[in-house]
């Protein structure tokens, strides 16, 4: 069976500041959507498109993820990422990973090559090294662009895809929040908080991770669909409201198995782009 509802959604973080110029990010996100669309149309799997898109986001230095990550309070670059595949709910994640260019590729390796869902810290780095993933030193990270657009400082990246088999996949990658403590892990690598994918919905979150952890935002949306019969837009909005009620802020992207998209945010702006099933592409910040 071929699914015609190909969809792709990306976010580049909910920390966008009103009045700043995000033309570079808007163009970059649109380009990634076009590249992902072409791959999905050629039959690529959602999980492969998610990993390729997030790898490009990490390498760009335009977001607080991968190369654009900022150092923590100890001056170290600790990165988090997660990946989830809807049909089987297989998942992989790394937390507080140091010394590698692409945390999302490490997350994929955890998913594909271990019986585990998450590896953290030195163990994650040893695993990434054993898998031959690209190493980088502290000098590789550049917060030049992101530092200028920070405070409030979030710039996680996320990607959701729906492929021609009807499979959903979701991924999230981050450098965390500005000034975070050494060892701090937020929502981004936590399945059910900053990422989720099942047979109905895929979700990736951005914002102050502590609030997304405390509200289990990503799986809350899935449960609202599954157990409360809510529609995607209502479920996504209600889950974000829960974050805001606790005093948090941020945003999220959600994609249903029918290609419906929700991209709510409670912040000044959220870098985001989407390919809808009818082929239209949007890329916006505010
Ligand atoms: N949610 C991420 C974290 O708390 C930050 C972000 O979205 O930019 O680590």
Boltz pocket constraint, residues with backbone or C-beta under 6 A from the ligand:
constraints:
  - pocket:
      binder: B
      contacts: [[A, 13], [A, 14], [A, 15], [A, 64], [A, 153], [A, 154], [A, 155], [A, 156], [A, 174], [A, 175], [A, 176], [A, 177], [A, 185], [A, 186], [A, 187], [A, 188], [A, 194], [A, 205], [A, 206], [A, 207], [A, 208], [A, 209], [A, 210]]
      max_distance: 6.0
